[in-house]
Amino acid sequence: MIYGIGTDICDVHRIAASLARHGDRFAQKVLADGELATWRERSSCWPDRGLRYLATRFSAKEAFSKAIGLGMHMPMTWRHCEVTKLPSGQPVIVLHGALKEWFDAKGLQAHLSVTDETGYAASFCVVEKIQAK
């Protein structure tokens, strides 16, 4: 059963402006440790790829927060929600801390899609309630 649906589109130029204004502190606020390491690696080799990576993660977390119905209110935090990928390349949400406990207690599962194109990053998230067998 569908618990919630969230979507988000992010202007990559807004992310660039936030980075210019706040420096690495912006990325440190939005990204979990693993994401932060990937962002730094990509940014050092390919700045545009690093910027789009940050924008897709921002967008995915916004979409997820909408799908669970919390927005950016506890226990939802930027850093407790991590976007990783399976070996196939499929993006997945990995949760940490109180957010993971809350999500697991509700018996929820998330499905995520992310994309980016030059100036925009977009994400779509469906959260479902797992049916008891």
C-alpha positions, 0 to 999 in steps of 0.5 A, a space after each residue: 500500500 502506498 504511504 506517500 509520494 514525493 517529487 522535487 526539482 532542483 535548480 542546479 544554479 541555486 545549489 551553486 549559489 549556496 555553495 558560493 555563499 556558504 562554502 563546504 558548510 552547505 554540503 556538510 549540512 546536506 550530505 551524509 559522510 559517505 555522500 560528502 566523500 563522493 562529492 569531494 572526490 567528484 568536485 576535485 576532478 569534475 566540478 560540474 559533476 560534483 555540483 550535479 551530484 550535490 543537487 541530485 542528493 538535495 532533490 532526492 532528500 526533499 522528495 523523500 521528506 515529502 513522501 514520508 509526510 514530515 518535510 524537514 522536521 524531526 526525525 527527518 534530517 539531511 544527514 540521517 537520510 543518505 542516497 547511495 546506489 546498488 551495484 546496478 546503479 539504482 539509487 536507494 535511500 539508506 537511513 540512519 539514527 532516529 529517522 531509521 528507527 521511525 521508518 522501520 517502526 512504521 514498516 515502510 520501504 522507499 523507492 527512488 528515482 533521480 535524474 539531472 540535466 545541465 541546469 536541473 536535478 529531479 527526484 521522485 520517491 514512492 514510500 510504501 507500507 510493507 504488508 504483513 504476510 
